[in-house]
Amino acid sequence: MTGAVRHLDGPRPTKEAFLHAVFYRARPGAHAVVHLHSTHAAAVSCLADADPANALPPLTAYYAMRVGTLPLLPYHAPGDTALGPLAEEAARSHHAVLLANHGPVVAGATLEQAADAIEEVEETARLHFLLRGHRTRPLTPEQAAAIAPPIPLTAGRAAVAALLPTGCSPNPSRFTCLTQVTQICLPKSRNKCDPIERASPSWRR
């Protein structure tokens, strides 16, 4: 998708249609974008202690597989197009984001995939509140990375670095990192950034 989006026919689009447009631009493989004001996800978006880099922990394997990480974008009033560039930048490396004091936006290759992922956001948000005050055992960074959704080829080095497990670096002097499927650090002995589907455990740091 390039250029301006024009309304050709039918009911007037929502004032948040620009959010859908920026996800389509950032993620050429997306054919559906879903935005909800679901109760538990919206509640997480209002928490003062929510991590802007990842608003929800990977409590279940299906959340790790269908969502991965969930950046929390700063508050903007509904319809404020100033949110567009921030959302587009985040969408290059994440297919799901949470809008502060608002709700989630999720893209998928199909409507079914987008709906499944946004359902995981809502159900994990619900679990997050049910478990508050209890000791939890979320997936480790390594467990979550092993089943994480793809990093698009459009994601730049900085975006990839933000998704790597703690201690990994995309700096070629230390590591050659890149896969469009999961967040993996490859030893610098591998001297090309080859797009690969999955590195064997021996390549992990």
Secondary structure by P-SEA (a helix, b strand, c coil): cccccccccccccccaaaaaaaaaaacccccbbbbbbcaaaaaaaaccccccccccccccaaaaacccbbbbbcccccccccaaaaaaaaaccccbbbccccbbbbbcccaaaaaaaaaaaaaaaaaaaaaccbbbbcccaaaaaaccccccccccaaaaaaacccccccccccccccccccccccccccccccccccccccccc
